[in-house]
Amino acid sequence: MKPLLKIAFFTLLFILNNKIISQEYEIYKFAGTTRAVEYVVNEQANTGTFNASTIDYGYDETSIYGTTYKNRYYFRKAYKFNLTDIPSNAYNLTAYLEAYYGDWATGSAMIKVLTDNINYNDDAEVYNSVAAGSKLFTVDGESGTFNDYTALINSKRSQGYINLGCMLNENSYGKGNISLLLKITYDTPYSLTAKNDMSGYNGGNIGVGKNVSATSKTSPNTISDAYSGDNINLLAYENQSYGGYNWIWNAPEENEAPNNKSNWVKKVGGTVFTPFSSSQSASYPVISGDNGANLTGYLKKVCNLTFTNSFNGISEPGVIKVKDLTVSAPTAQYPIVDGNTIKVEAITQTFYDVKYTFSHWSDGNTQNPRFITANSTANFTAVYVGTPVFTNFYINNRNLHSNTYIQGQQQLVTLYWNQHQSSNVTAYKVRRGANINNVTTWNIIATVSSSTTSYTDSDFEIAASKSTGSIVMYDVKAYYSPDQTVSVNEAITVYANYAPIQKIANSDSTSTELPVINEYALNSNYPNPFNPTTQISYQIPENSFVNLVVYNALGQKVAELVNQEQTSGKYTVKFDASNLPSGVYIYKLQTEKFSDVKKMLLTK
């Protein structure tokens, strides 16, 4: 009888993500991620047809009808599975042997673990080693098996390999195949990074400790051996320097900086951010899937704001109100966390009898009080305008008064006042309100220098009382040259009578009586050019209302020297241009019947 031939195909497979790839040998290392891996090396069993006359391997003697036959029923294969590519720090390792048997007839196969030392170049040794191996399990016709052999694989990891064999164990007709897989899964330690974030900068120091208290490390700090369940203790260090700024932890309980709070955030790939703590000292429990995670503490920039005052003409620092508290200016730097708001207010204040009121901030903003949202270190200056305080009331620094009536004497009204204490008050403007031609009008009748403390009005004489004179009001206003402002109106009352003959005795305006004046005339000023004062003279042949005005080259009025009713005569008026720039000026004399203009040159 012809021997019965049964051929067995032993196929080793590699499985990755449920995809079957045949005849591959690869090792994939994905730290922290469970993978199904098959290790296959050196398929070296003899799968050829044996010669029945010379080789006994795989034969069995069977007696049929008294005749003995040697029939080949047993085919065997051995495989060496490499375990050296399993990382030494792998944990949570599981190992499964999976086998499938396929045949066109009923049959089965055995899966065995073989001795460790096999010479794969010796077919007889391989063949006998499979026969002698320890049976692990039997796989029957296409049923398939999936068995946990974790302990077995762990016992072989130190030597780096394991020998496994497959063996048919039935004698039916047909062809068959066995698929054998060693599937190993494991985890490896996670690698995490702890770091600072200062608007994208990750340097500085950071506190890190794995299952121990956090200690100072250089940021970013890599934790390369973290396991699921470990606690990463973190500490954010304040007052770190970067980009010229101080960086702090803006904690939730910090009431003065309610915006832009600090927190700890985990990021694993992509752009998904997971906040896990707002405490400066935090603990993060490592969980599955954290490999490659960044644990980032977001520090916040401190913007130092300084507030100052600007008073034109003086160097006094003054005070300013910050967060509703009055403090000295310039202030110490106010540390404000980026994105938070502070309230500042410029307040009215007085120095040397000059009252300074808020005009605007140095950046052009006019709000007062003002709410400033910080985004950088900056200085904010409150700009003020000064107005001289010159009054007989509340602050007695003027003491404006006139001479008194002396029985039997005719005397012109003379005003007296105290000198203003500010050196920036460079002139006084004498203002009069009087009834001329039954109309009460106010006019600036003179402008005198800051050293002058008296003025004689040539138009009015002192009267004994109200019943013998009229009410004439006088005001002397201080002129503050840095801001070109004058003090507020405040007049005193004098009883006086209109003087028919003007005799001006002070240095600002003089009149000389001449026998007869027959014509109008406006004379050239003297000296010309001048700096800063000059004399302007004119004459009028009859009583008339006189207006003498000075204009600049643009036609703008810069001074009104005379604006009143005057009697016939010659007059000289002093023009003081201390507060004016160099240039050509025009002065114009206007009466009811005459008008004339002339030029003069101011050179400084």
Secondary structure, DSSP 4 states (H G I P E B T S, - for coil): -PPP-EEEEEEEEEEETTEEEES-------TTS---B---B------S---TTT--TTEEEEEETTEEEEEE---EEEEEEE-TTS-TT-EEEEEEEEEEEEESSS-EEEEEE--S---TT-HHHHHHHHHHSEEEEEEEBTT-EEEE-HHHHHHHTTTTEEEEEEEE----SEEEEEEEEEEEEEE--EEEEEEEEBTTB--SEEEEEESS--EEEESSEEEEEE-TT-EEEEEE--SEEETTEEEE---TT-TT--SS---EEEE-STT-EEEEE-SSEEEEE--TT-TT-EEEEE-EEEEEEEEEEEETT-----EEEETTEEEESSPPPEEEETT-EEEEE---EEETTEEEEEEEETTS---SSEEEE-SS-EEEEEEEEEEE--BSSSSB----EE----TT---EEEEE-PPPS-TTEEEEEEEEEEEETTEEEEEEEEEEETT--EEEEEEEEE-SSTTTSEEEEEEEEEEETTTTEEPPP--EEEEEEE-SS----SSSEEEE--S---S-EEPPPBSSSBSSEEEEEEEESS-EEEEEEEE-TTS-EEEEEEEEEE-SEEEEEEEE-TTS-SEEEEEEEE-SS-EEEEEEEE--
